[in-house]
Amino acid sequence: MREGRKEKHSFIYGFHSVLEAMDSGKTFDKILFRKGIKSEVFSDVFQRIRELGIPYQFVPSQKLDGITRKNHQGIIAFVSPIEIQFIEDILPGLFEQGKTPFLLLLDKVTDVRNFGAITRTAECAGVDAILVPAKHSAGINQDAVKTSAGALLRVPVCRRESMTEAAEYIKNSGVQLVATTEHSDKNYYDVDYNKPTALIMGAEDTGISDKILHLADHNVKIPMAGEIESLNVSVAAGIMMFEVVKQRR
């Protein structure tokens, strides 16, 4: 069952409706549950969303009531405007096609405007796929699509519960991990990007997690000439992506 809203979000409510949507192949931006909810059907849905890596949140009943006055049964699922994909399905195909993979990992980039801007640049730079965490990431909704100028409809987006495990899989597949951090002594242009490459960008406030930094083959910095110590993440991502473009041309 669906209901229109003033905001540009499409959502489904009720456990059976959500299960039917999952079975039909729909993908979700996030799912909200009422705090304290317990039932057999809840357990079934919860297990499915954990397997699929769908972001979820437990919220007060008033939050759900504010979204719809219908009988939501303690669950509201926001439908994603794009199809969420799996990096395990994309990466082998890139190698089989004879391509040199170019991936982008966004670790805890939560601002939808930054996410949209990065995705727009990624499409222009020829990025093969973007990977984001299931939690602590910008919503993949109509606002993000608009901010990306439609690039989110063109660049495959993958989502994983654990970004560390995703990074390990990508590295073990023969792709070098290049993490951007202001704490490095190595400049970003001193890396060979003609190899299969996954760029890693972190949130402006917390940066890239230590586990992923330790996994990276190269930790690099963008040298600064001014007094401000860091760039907006979307600007930094653009610099990094087009260094790859420059070297590969």
N, C-alpha and C positions, 0 to 999 in steps of 0.2 A: 504494500500500500504506500502511496506517495501523497505528498501534500506540498503545495507551492508556498514559497516564502518571499519576503521582500528581498532578502539576500540571494545571490546567485548560487545557491547550493541545492543539489538534488539529494534527497535522503529517503531511506526506507525505514519503516518501524515495524516492530512485531517480530518475534523469533522465527516463525514459519516463513514470513516474507523474506527475511534476511537469508535464511537457509536456501530458499528457492533461488534468490538472486545469486548466491554463491554457486549453486549447482548449475546455473545458466551461464556462468563464466564472468559475471560482473566483477569489477575490481573496486576497492574502497579506499577512500582517503583516510578515514578513521571510523571507529565504532565506539559509541558511548554506552556504558552500562550503568544502571542504577546501583549505587553503593549498597552492599549487603545482599545483593540478589543471589539466590541459590535455587537451582532446580535442575532436573535431568537435561532439559533442553538447553539451559544455559551452559551446562558442562559440555554438551555436544558442540555448540556454537563457539565456545571459548577455545576448545581444542582445535577447531578448524582455523580460527584466526591466528592462533599461535603457529600452526603449521605453515600458514600462508604469509606470515610476517606482517599482518595488518596492524597498524597502530591502534591501540585501544586505551580507554580511560574510564575509571569509575567516578561517577559524579553524583551530586545530590539529586533527588527526584525533581526538585524545583527547576534544575537546569533542563531536564528532559521536558518537563511541562511547559517551559518557556519556548521550546522549539515547536512542539505540537500539542494541541489539546486532545488529540485522539488517543485511543488506548494503545500506547506504545509498548506496554508490557515490560518496561524497564530496559529497552534497547532501541537505539537509533543509529543507523549506519549511513554515513555520508558516501555517496557514490563518487568515485574518481572519474574525471572527464577523459582520462587516458587509460590505456591498458598497462598495468604494472607487469614488468617482465622479470625473468630470472637470468642473472649473469652466467649461470651454468649452461643456459641454452644459447646465449649469444657468443660468448668467447670462443668456444670450439669452432663455430661456424666462420668466424673471422679468419682464423688460421687456415681453415679448409678452403676459403676463397682466395688465399694467398695474400691477404691484407696484413698490414702491420698494425695491430690493435692500438687504438688511442682511446683511453678510458679516463673518466673523471670521477673521483670519489669526494663526496662532500660530507665532512664529519661535523655534525651538529650545526649546520647552517640553517637557522630557524626563521630568518626574516624572509617573507614571501617575495619582497621586492628584489632583494639580493639573489634569491633563488631563481626568480624569473629572468633577471638580467644575465646571470651566469649561463642559464640554459640557452638564452638567445645567442650569446657569444659562442657557446659550445656548438650550436648548430652551424654557425658561420665558419667555425674552425674545423668542422668535419669530425667532431668527437663521435665515436661509435656507440657509446652508452654512458649514462650517468648513474652512479650508485649512491643511494642515500640510506640512512638507518631507519628502521621502523619507528623509532621514537627519537625525540629531540631533532626533528627536521621540519622544514617548512611544509605546510599543507599543500598537497597536490590537488588543487581545486581550480575553479574557473578564474579566480583572481590571479593565480599563478600562471595559468594559460595566457591570460590577457597581458600580464607583465612581461611574459616571454615573447610577446608578439607572435604567438602561435607555435613557437619552437618546440614546446612541450608535446605537441601533436606529431612532431617529426623525429625527435631524438628519443631512442629507447631509454626508459627510466626503470632501474632495478631497485629493489628494496630488500634489505636483510635485517634480521633481528640483531645480529652481531657484525659490526663493521670489521672487527679484528679478524673474524673467521673469513669474511669476504676478502679481505686484503691478503690473508694467507693463501686462499684458493687462487687468487689472481697471480700472486707471486710464484706459487708452485706450478702455474700454467706457463711460466716463461715470460712474464710481463714484469718489467722493472717498476718499482714503486718510487715515485719522486714526491716527497713531502715538502711543502713550503712552510718554513718557520723562521721567524726573525732571530732565533737563537743559533742559527747555523753560521759557519764561517765560509761556506761554499756558495758562490754566486749561481743563480739559476741557469745562466747561459753556459756554464762549464760542464754541462751534462750532455751526452749524446742521445738525442731524442729520435734518432733514426731507428732505434730499437723499439720493440713493443713496449708501450709506456702507459702507466696509470698515474695521472697527477692527483695529488691529495691536497685538498684545501680544508682548513678548519674554521671554526667560528671566530669572529673578531675578538671576543672577550676571553675565550678559553683556549683557542687554538686547537691543534690536533692532539688527540689523546696520546699519552706516553706509550701505550702498547703498540699503536700503529706507527709512531715515530721510530720505535725500536725495530719494527719490521721493515721499514723503508730501506731501499738500496741507497738512496741519496736523500739527505736533508739539505735543502737549499734555501737561500734567502734572496729577496729582491733588494739590492742596495739602495739606501736612501741618502739624499743630499740635503734634505731639510731637517727641521727640528722635530716634526711629528714622526713617531717611530713606526707607524704601520699604515697600510692602505686599507680602504674599503675592500672587503673580500671579493666583491664582484670585479673590481678594478684589478686586484692582484691576480685573480683567476684569468682575466683577459690577457694580462701580460704573459702568464705562464703558457696558456694555450697557443698564443700566436708565436711564441718562441718555438714550439713544436712545429707549427705550420712553416715558419721561416726555415728551420733546419731541414725539414723534409722536402722543401722545394729547391 
